[in-house]
Structure formats: structure tokens, C-alpha cells
Amino acid sequence: MHTAFLHYGVTAHPTDTWTSQQLREATPWGKAPRFLIHDRDRKFAALFSALAAASNIKQLVTPFQAPKANAICERFIGSLKRECLDHMFILHQGHLRKVVAEYMGYYNRSRPHQGIQQRIPARLENSFSHSGRSAGKVITRPVLGGLHHTYARIGYVN
């Protein structure tokens, strides 16, 4: 089963050096994806390409002006807008970073994904199996001020 565990970084001035560092941070402990899809931007230049090649990551470069060629990224951006940003007033760049960071945590660790049979990417990545508990108290934790919620069973009912 394939996962789409997402990593993000924010900068006002992306460069080849910056994107290379993002690739290092997104692939800790030598766990690299087989493929990396990106556009033809100059920020994916020699240093980035060399690092990807050294990590045995095959780069798939999208055609010029073809956003549908990077459907996974476009799908995530649509989800971020529909499920999060369309429901909030963003006050400043720091607020945007905080909101996106919290949504990314929810997206990777709590949100079921249709493409992987309603499973959660972090649980697939960490070989986490469901406890199978059918009894016990269910607790809820609000995400993004209650826009979304996560649920967990905390114990058995006697």
C-alpha cells in the first residue's frame, strides 16, 4: 500500500539550497520515496537534483503549464483550501504558518484518506494497527479551534 505522507516548508525566497534542505528534512533516517514529482522551477536545480539522485529518488518533472500532471499536490492544495482556509480569517503570515502546520498534523496523523481505503498515512507509515477496542470511553480533541476533531478510545468499560 502506498502512502502520501506530506511535508511542507515555507519561505519567501525559495532557492535550490532551500529546496534541497526541505528534501533532507522530508526524508529522515534514509526513508526516501521512490518518486518525487515537481515542476520546472529553478528552485529544483543542480543541488536538489544531485541530492535526489544520491537518495535513489526518481524525479518526475511535470510538463510546462500542466497543473493536472501533479494531481497529488493539486488535490492537497484543494483539500487545504476547502477543509481549512475557506473557513478562517488569516491575520498575518505567522498565523498562516501556524494554521497550515496544525492542518498538516491533522492531515498526516488523523484524517482518513479515500485513496488508501479510509486509512491514515501516519498509521500506515509506522505500521500502526488499530487496537480493535470496541468498548471504552471515546474522547475527542478539537483541531484548528474545533473546525475538525480527532477521536480516540481511552479504556475499557467494565
Residue pairs with C-beta under 8 A, 6 or more apart in sequence:
1 116
1 117
1 119
1 124
2 116
3 116
3 121
3 124
3 125
4 72
4 76
4 113
4 115
4 116
4 121
5 108
5 121
5 122
5 125
6 76
6 104
6 107
6 108
6 121
7 22
7 25
7 26
8 100
8 104
9 18
9 21
9 22
9 25
10 97
10 100
11 18
14 41
14 43
15 43
16 42
16 43
16 44
16 45
16 46
16 47
16 48
17 47
18 43
19 43
19 44
19 48
20 47
20 48
20 51
23 36
23 48
23 51
23 52
23 55
23 57
24 51
27 33
27 55
27 57
30 55
32 55
32 56
32 57
33 57
34 56
34 57
34 58
35 57
35 58
35 59
35 60
36 52
36 57
36 58
36 59
36 60
37 59
37 60
37 62
37 69
37 70
37 72
37 73
38 44
38 59
38 60
38 61
38 62
38 70
39 61
39 62
39 70
40 61
40 62
40 64
44 59
44 61
49 59
52 59
53 59
62 69
62 70
63 69
67 74
68 74
76 107
79 107
80 100
80 103
80 107
83 103
83 147
83 148
84 99
84 100
84 103
84 144
84 147
85 99
87 147
88 99
88 144
88 147
90 96
90 99
99 144
102 143
102 144
103 143
103 144
105 143
106 143
106 144
106 148
106 150
107 121
108 120
108 121
108 122
109 120
109 121
109 122
110 120
110 143
110 148
110 150
111 120
111 148
112 118
112 119
112 120
113 119
113 120
113 121
116 124
122 128
123 129
123 130
131 153
133 153
133 156
135 153
135 156
135 157
136 153
136 154
136 155
136 156
136 157
137 153
137 154
137 155
137 157
138 151
138 152
138 153
138 154
139 151
139 152
139 153
139 154
140 149
140 150
140 151
141 149
141 150
141 151
141 152
142 148
142 149
143 149
143 150
